[in-house]
C-alpha cells in the first residue's frame, strides 16, 4: 500500500508514519516544513520522502505532478490547526479557516484530479458534537452534531467538503471523529505533557486548569492504528 500523509511531521502524523512503515507500507509525507524535525526518529527521515506544501494554498503544478507520479493508494489527512485554543473561541480565526477548511478543499481538489483517486481518511474531531449534558456525558455517533467551539466548526466544515466530494466526485472517504489522545511527542501546551513537564521540574504543586473535568484519553499509538 502506498500512503500519503498530510501533517506527517506533527504529533499523530509521525506515529502514523511509524505504524504504516512497520506494516510494510510505502509512505510519502506532506508538511509545511521543508525538512524533518530533528526531534523525530531519524528512521522516518531515512525512509520517507517529504514534500513541502502549506495546504492553505492551492497545490502547485509541480507538487501535483510529483504526487501523481508516485500514485498513492490512500491519503491520511492530519494537517490542521489542531490545538482548539489556536482556532478562536466561538468564531474561527482566519488561520483556522484557511488551514482546516480551505486546506481540506485544496487536498480534495488534488486527490480528485489524480488519474486514480486515492481513498481518503479525514481526521475530524469529537468537537463537532453539541456540548453534552453532565447527566449523560457519553457521546455516540448518533449524538447531535452542533459544535460550540471555533475548532469544532472548522472540522464540521471540513467534513462537509469531503462528503460533497463523496457524493459528487465519487471520492471514497472515511471520517474519523477522534477524541482526546496523548502520548510521546505531544506538544507541551496540551494537558498531559504540560503536567509531565511540571512533574519533571519537581514543583511543590501542579497547576491545572480545572479539577472538575473528566476525560477519556487514548494513547496516540492506538489511535493511529485505528486510522
C-alpha positions as YAML, in Angstrom:
chain: A
units: angstrom
residues:
- id: 1
  name: UNK
  ca: [0.00, 0.00, 0.00]
- id: 2
  name: UNK
  ca: [1.23, 3.49, -0.86]
- id: 3
  name: UNK
  ca: [0.07, 6.01, 1.72]
- id: 4
  name: UNK
  ca: [0.18, 9.80, 1.51]
- id: 5
  name: UNK
  ca: [0.08, 11.62, 4.88]
- id: 6
  name: UNK
  ca: [-0.59, 15.33, 5.33]
- id: 7
  name: UNK
  ca: [0.75, 16.76, 8.56]
- id: 8
  name: UNK
  ca: [3.23, 13.91, 8.79]
- id: 9
  name: UNK
  ca: [5.71, 15.86, 10.93]
- id: 10
  name: UNK
  ca: [3.06, 16.55, 13.58]
- id: 11
  name: UNK
  ca: [2.28, 14.65, 16.77]
- id: 12
  name: UNK
  ca: [-0.10, 12.00, 15.40]
- id: 13
  name: UNK
  ca: [1.37, 12.11, 11.89]
- id: 14
  name: UNK
  ca: [4.79, 10.86, 12.95]
- id: 15
  name: UNK
  ca: [3.25, 7.98, 14.92]
- id: 16
  name: UNK
  ca: [1.02, 7.08, 11.96]
- id: 17
  name: UNK
  ca: [4.07, 7.05, 9.69]
- id: 18
  name: UNK
  ca: [5.88, 4.65, 12.04]
- id: 19
  name: UNK
  ca: [2.85, 2.36, 12.18]
- id: 20
  name: UNK
  ca: [2.48, 2.23, 8.39]
- id: 21
  name: UNK
  ca: [6.18, 1.56, 7.85]
- id: 22
  name: UNK
  ca: [6.02, -1.29, 10.37]
- id: 23
  name: UNK
  ca: [3.09, -2.74, 8.39]
- id: 24
  name: UNK
  ca: [5.17, -2.72, 5.20]
- id: 25
  name: UNK
  ca: [3.51, 0.26, 3.52]
- id: 26
  name: UNK
  ca: [5.32, 2.84, 1.42]
- id: 27
  name: UNK
  ca: [4.80, 6.36, 2.77]
- id: 28
  name: UNK
  ca: [5.06, 9.83, 1.28]
- id: 29
  name: UNK
  ca: [4.77, 12.83, 3.58]
- id: 30
  name: UNK
  ca: [3.39, 16.35, 3.18]
- id: 31
  name: UNK
  ca: [4.36, 19.09, 5.60]
- id: 32
  name: UNK
  ca: [4.70, 22.86, 5.77]
- id: 33
  name: UNK
  ca: [8.26, 22.19, 6.85]
- id: 34
  name: UNK
  ca: [10.95, 21.64, 4.28]
- id: 35
  name: UNK
  ca: [12.85, 19.09, 6.38]
- id: 36
  name: UNK
  ca: [12.09, 16.50, 9.01]
- id: 37
  name: UNK
  ca: [12.41, 17.93, 12.56]
- id: 38
  name: UNK
  ca: [15.44, 16.61, 14.41]
- id: 39
  name: UNK
  ca: [13.17, 15.81, 17.37]
- id: 40
  name: UNK
  ca: [11.55, 12.95, 15.43]
- id: 41
  name: UNK
  ca: [13.10, 9.48, 14.98]
- id: 42
  name: UNK
  ca: [15.83, 9.52, 12.34]
- id: 43
  name: UNK
  ca: [14.35, 6.39, 10.74]
- id: 44
  name: UNK
  ca: [11.41, 8.45, 9.47]
- id: 45
  name: UNK
  ca: [13.60, 10.90, 7.58]
- id: 46
  name: UNK
  ca: [15.63, 7.98, 6.20]
- id: 47
  name: UNK
  ca: [12.60, 6.08, 4.92]
- id: 48
  name: UNK
  ca: [10.02, 8.71, 3.96]
- id: 49
  name: UNK
  ca: [10.38, 11.44, 1.32]
- id: 50
  name: UNK
  ca: [8.94, 14.78, 2.44]
- id: 51
  name: UNK
  ca: [7.10, 17.19, 0.15]
- id: 52
  name: UNK
  ca: [6.67, 20.78, 1.32]
- id: 53
  name: UNK
  ca: [3.16, 22.18, 0.98]
- id: 54
  name: UNK
  ca: [1.21, 24.68, 3.03]
- id: 55
  name: UNK
  ca: [-2.27, 23.31, 2.36]
- id: 56
  name: UNK
  ca: [-3.86, 26.70, 2.99]
- id: 57
  name: UNK
  ca: [-2.58, 27.45, -0.53]
- id: 58
  name: UNK
  ca: [-3.68, 25.58, -3.69]
- id: 59
  name: UNK
  ca: [-1.35, 22.84, -4.83]
- id: 60
  name: UNK
  ca: [1.32, 23.82, -7.34]
- id: 61
  name: UNK
  ca: [1.56, 22.02, -10.71]
- id: 62
  name: UNK
  ca: [4.98, 20.68, -9.70]
- id: 63
  name: UNK
  ca: [3.68, 19.15, -6.48]
- id: 64
  name: UNK
  ca: [0.61, 17.75, -8.22]
- id: 65
  name: UNK
  ca: [2.85, 16.10, -10.80]
- id: 66
  name: UNK
  ca: [5.10, 14.59, -8.13]
- id: 67
  name: UNK
  ca: [2.15, 13.08, -6.24]
- id: 68
  name: UNK
  ca: [0.51, 11.82, -9.44]
- id: 69
  name: UNK
  ca: [3.77, 10.13, -10.41]
- id: 70
  name: UNK
  ca: [4.01, 8.44, -7.01]
- id: 71
  name: UNK
  ca: [0.40, 7.12, -7.35]
- id: 72
  name: UNK
  ca: [-0.84, 6.91, -3.73]
- id: 73
  name: UNK
  ca: [-3.47, 4.31, -2.89]
- id: 74
  name: UNK
  ca: [-4.74, 6.23, 0.12]
- id: 75
  name: UNK
  ca: [-4.35, 9.54, 1.89]
- id: 76
  name: UNK
  ca: [-4.50, 10.31, 5.61]
- id: 77
  name: UNK
  ca: [-5.40, 13.96, 6.14]
- id: 78
  name: UNK
  ca: [-3.97, 15.03, 9.50]
- id: 79
  name: UNK
  ca: [-2.73, 18.52, 8.64]
- id: 80
  name: UNK
  ca: [-4.70, 21.12, 10.62]
- id: 81
  name: UNK
  ca: [-4.62, 23.78, 13.27]
- id: 82
  name: UNK
  ca: [-5.30, 21.13, 15.88]
- id: 83
  name: UNK
  ca: [-4.97, 22.96, 19.19]
- id: 84
  name: UNK
  ca: [-8.51, 24.31, 19.82]
- id: 85
  name: UNK
  ca: [-7.24, 27.42, 21.60]
- id: 86
  name: UNK
  ca: [-5.48, 28.47, 18.38]
- id: 87
  name: UNK
  ca: [-8.74, 28.38, 16.41]
- id: 88
  name: UNK
  ca: [-10.62, 31.05, 18.36]
- id: 89
  name: UNK
  ca: [-13.43, 30.70, 20.88]
- id: 90
  name: UNK
  ca: [-16.75, 30.53, 19.03]
- id: 91
  name: UNK
  ca: [-15.76, 32.21, 15.74]
- id: 92
  name: UNK
  ca: [-12.92, 30.58, 13.78]
- id: 93
  name: UNK
  ca: [-9.80, 32.64, 13.20]
- id: 94
  name: UNK
  ca: [-8.73, 33.34, 9.60]
- id: 95
  name: UNK
  ca: [-5.78, 30.95, 10.09]
- id: 96
  name: UNK
  ca: [-8.07, 28.14, 11.25]
- id: 97
  name: UNK
  ca: [-10.40, 28.68, 8.30]
- id: 98
  name: UNK
  ca: [-7.65, 28.74, 5.69]
- id: 99
  name: UNK
  ca: [-5.90, 25.65, 7.08]
- id: 100
  name: UNK
  ca: [-8.71, 23.43, 8.34]
- id: 101
  name: UNK
  ca: [-11.40, 24.33, 5.81]
- id: 102
  name: UNK
  ca: [-9.74, 25.73, 2.68]
- id: 103
  name: UNK
  ca: [-6.85, 23.32, 3.19]
- id: 104
  name: UNK
  ca: [-9.22, 20.35, 3.11]
- id: 105
  name: UNK
  ca: [-10.76, 21.68, -0.10]
- id: 106
  name: UNK
  ca: [-7.32, 22.06, -1.67]
- id: 107
  name: UNK
  ca: [-6.45, 18.48, -0.75]
- id: 108
  name: UNK
  ca: [-9.74, 17.12, -2.11]
- id: 109
  name: UNK
  ca: [-9.17, 19.06, -5.33]
- id: 110
  name: UNK
  ca: [-5.73, 17.49, -5.60]
- id: 111
  name: UNK
  ca: [-6.86, 13.94, -4.92]
- id: 112
  name: UNK
  ca: [-9.79, 14.07, -7.33]
- id: 113
  name: UNK
  ca: [-7.53, 15.43, -10.08]
- id: 114
  name: UNK
  ca: [-5.20, 12.43, -9.96]
- id: 115
  name: UNK
  ca: [-5.50, 9.69, -12.61]
- id: 116
  name: UNK
  ca: [-6.52, 7.26, -9.85]
- id: 117
  name: UNK
  ca: [-8.25, 8.89, -6.88]
- id: 118
  name: UNK
  ca: [-6.85, 7.63, -3.56]
- id: 119
  name: UNK
  ca: [-9.13, 6.67, -0.69]
- id: 120
  name: UNK
  ca: [-9.19, 9.45, 1.92]
- id: 121
  name: UNK
  ca: [-9.26, 9.39, 5.70]
- id: 122
  name: UNK
  ca: [-10.18, 12.75, 7.23]
- id: 123
  name: UNK
  ca: [-9.28, 13.14, 10.88]
- id: 124
  name: UNK
  ca: [-12.14, 15.17, 12.30]
- id: 125
  name: UNK
  ca: [-12.92, 15.67, 15.98]
- id: 126
  name: UNK
  ca: [-15.37, 14.98, 18.78]
- id: 127
  name: UNK
  ca: [-15.68, 18.77, 18.95]
- id: 128
  name: UNK
  ca: [-18.24, 18.60, 16.11]
- id: 129
  name: UNK
  ca: [-20.80, 17.25, 18.60]
- id: 130
  name: UNK
  ca: [-23.01, 19.50, 20.67]
- id: 131
  name: UNK
  ca: [-21.99, 20.10, 24.30]
- id: 132
  name: UNK
  ca: [-23.03, 17.16, 26.43]
- id: 133
  name: UNK
  ca: [-25.39, 17.04, 29.38]
- id: 134
  name: UNK
  ca: [-23.41, 16.30, 32.58]
- id: 135
  name: UNK
  ca: [-26.07, 13.71, 33.46]
- id: 136
  name: UNK
  ca: [-25.46, 11.83, 30.17]
- id: 137
  name: UNK
  ca: [-21.92, 12.73, 29.05]
- id: 138
  name: UNK
  ca: [-21.22, 9.76, 26.77]
- id: 139
  name: UNK
  ca: [-21.23, 10.60, 23.06]
- id: 140
  name: UNK
  ca: [-22.09, 8.12, 20.31]
- id: 141
  name: UNK
  ca: [-22.17, 8.53, 16.53]
- id: 142
  name: UNK
  ca: [-25.90, 9.31, 16.83]
- id: 143
  name: UNK
  ca: [-25.26, 12.30, 19.09]
- id: 144
  name: UNK
  ca: [-26.37, 15.75, 17.96]
- id: 145
  name: UNK
  ca: [-23.84, 17.48, 15.70]
- id: 146
  name: UNK
  ca: [-23.74, 21.14, 16.70]
- id: 147
  name: UNK
  ca: [-20.25, 22.41, 17.51]
- id: 148
  name: UNK
  ca: [-19.96, 25.24, 20.01]
- id: 149
  name: UNK
  ca: [-16.23, 25.85, 19.58]
- id: 150
  name: UNK
  ca: [-14.49, 27.51, 16.67]
- id: 151
  name: UNK
  ca: [-12.31, 24.40, 16.25]
- id: 152
  name: UNK
  ca: [-15.36, 22.15, 16.02]
- id: 153
  name: UNK
  ca: [-16.94, 24.43, 13.44]
- id: 154
  name: UNK
  ca: [-13.87, 24.21, 11.18]
- id: 155
  name: UNK
  ca: [-13.82, 20.44, 11.48]
- id: 156
  name: UNK
  ca: [-17.51, 20.13, 10.62]
- id: 157
  name: UNK
  ca: [-16.94, 22.35, 7.58]
- id: 158
  name: UNK
  ca: [-14.08, 20.07, 6.52]
- id: 159
  name: UNK
  ca: [-16.39, 17.07, 6.86]
- id: 160
  name: UNK
  ca: [-18.93, 18.76, 4.59]
- id: 161
  name: UNK
  ca: [-16.28, 19.28, 1.91]
- id: 162
  name: UNK
  ca: [-15.31, 15.61, 1.98]
- id: 163
  name: UNK
  ca: [-18.91, 14.40, 1.97]
- id: 164
  name: UNK
  ca: [-19.71, 16.63, -1.01]
- id: 165
  name: UNK
  ca: [-16.80, 15.06, -2.91]
- id: 166
  name: UNK
  ca: [-18.07, 11.60, -1.95]
- id: 167
  name: UNK
  ca: [-21.48, 12.38, -3.44]
- id: 168
  name: UNK
  ca: [-20.41, 14.43, -6.45]
- id: 169
  name: UNK
  ca: [-16.95, 13.18, -7.43]
- id: 170
  name: UNK
  ca: [-17.01, 9.51, -6.39]
- id: 171
  name: UNK
  ca: [-14.34, 10.07, -3.75]
- id: 172
  name: UNK
  ca: [-14.01, 7.11, -1.39]
- id: 173
  name: UNK
  ca: [-13.59, 8.54, 2.09]
- id: 174
  name: UNK
  ca: [-13.88, 7.82, 5.78]
- id: 175
  name: UNK
  ca: [-14.27, 10.42, 8.54]
- id: 176
  name: UNK
  ca: [-12.77, 9.70, 11.96]
- id: 177
  name: UNK
  ca: [-14.16, 11.88, 14.76]
- id: 178
  name: UNK
  ca: [-11.23, 11.47, 17.07]
- id: 179
  name: UNK
  ca: [-11.47, 12.05, 20.80]
- id: 180
  name: UNK
  ca: [-8.64, 13.23, 23.03]
- id: 181
  name: UNK
  ca: [-5.41, 11.29, 22.74]
- id: 182
  name: UNK
  ca: [-1.95, 11.74, 24.15]
- id: 183
  name: UNK
  ca: [1.48, 10.15, 24.15]
- id: 184
  name: UNK
  ca: [5.14, 10.74, 23.32]
- id: 185
  name: UNK
  ca: [5.96, 13.87, 21.27]
- id: 186
  name: UNK
  ca: [2.75, 15.70, 22.12]
- id: 187
  name: UNK
  ca: [3.37, 19.47, 22.43]
- id: 188
  name: UNK
  ca: [3.84, 20.66, 26.00]
- id: 189
  name: UNK
  ca: [0.98, 23.16, 25.58]
- id: 190
  name: UNK
  ca: [-1.51, 20.31, 25.92]
- id: 191
  name: UNK
  ca: [-2.77, 18.86, 29.17]
- id: 192
  name: UNK
  ca: [-0.86, 15.64, 29.90]
- id: 193
  name: UNK
  ca: [2.57, 16.78, 28.64]
- id: 194
  name: UNK
  ca: [2.06, 20.08, 30.47]
- id: 195
  name: UNK
  ca: [1.55, 18.14, 33.70]
- id: 196
  name: UNK
  ca: [4.53, 15.92, 32.90]
- id: 197
  name: UNK
  ca: [6.74, 18.99, 32.48]
- id: 198
  name: UNK
  ca: [5.67, 20.21, 35.89]
- id: 199
  name: UNK
  ca: [6.33, 16.79, 37.46]
- id: 200
  name: UNK
  ca: [9.79, 16.69, 35.88]
- id: 201
  name: UNK
  ca: [10.63, 20.01, 37.49]
- id: 202
  name: UNK
  ca: [9.63, 18.56, 40.86]
- id: 203
  name: UNK
  ca: [7.46, 21.54, 41.68]
- id: 204
  name: UNK
  ca: [5.81, 21.70, 45.08]
- id: 205
  name: UNK
  ca: [2.41, 21.90, 43.41]
- id: 206
  name: UNK
  ca: [0.99, 21.14, 39.97]
- id: 207
  name: UNK
  ca: [-1.15, 23.78, 38.33]
- id: 208
  name: UNK
  ca: [-4.19, 22.56, 36.36]
- id: 209
  name: UNK
  ca: [-6.94, 24.43, 34.53]
- id: 210
  name: UNK
  ca: [-9.78, 22.81, 36.44]
- id: 211
  name: UNK
  ca: [-10.45, 19.99, 38.90]
- id: 212
  name: UNK
  ca: [-13.99, 19.47, 37.60]
- id: 213
  name: UNK
  ca: [-13.35, 17.92, 34.18]
- id: 214
  name: UNK
  ca: [-13.26, 14.21, 33.37]
- id: 215
  name: UNK
  ca: [-11.76, 12.90, 30.14]
- id: 216
  name: UNK
  ca: [-11.34, 9.53, 28.49]
- id: 217
  name: UNK
  ca: [-7.85, 9.60, 26.99]
- id: 218
  name: UNK
  ca: [-6.48, 7.24, 24.35]
- id: 219
  name: UNK
  ca: [-2.85, 6.54, 23.54]
- id: 220
  name: UNK
  ca: [-1.88, 8.10, 20.20]
- id: 221
  name: UNK
  ca: [-0.34, 4.79, 19.09]
- id: 222
  name: UNK
  ca: [-3.73, 3.10, 19.47]
- id: 223
  name: UNK
  ca: [-5.46, 5.96, 17.65]
- id: 224
  name: UNK
  ca: [-3.18, 5.77, 14.60]
- id: 225
  name: UNK
  ca: [-3.66, 2.00, 14.44]
- id: 226
  name: UNK
  ca: [-7.39, 2.73, 14.22]
- id: 227
  name: UNK
  ca: [-6.73, 5.17, 11.39]
...
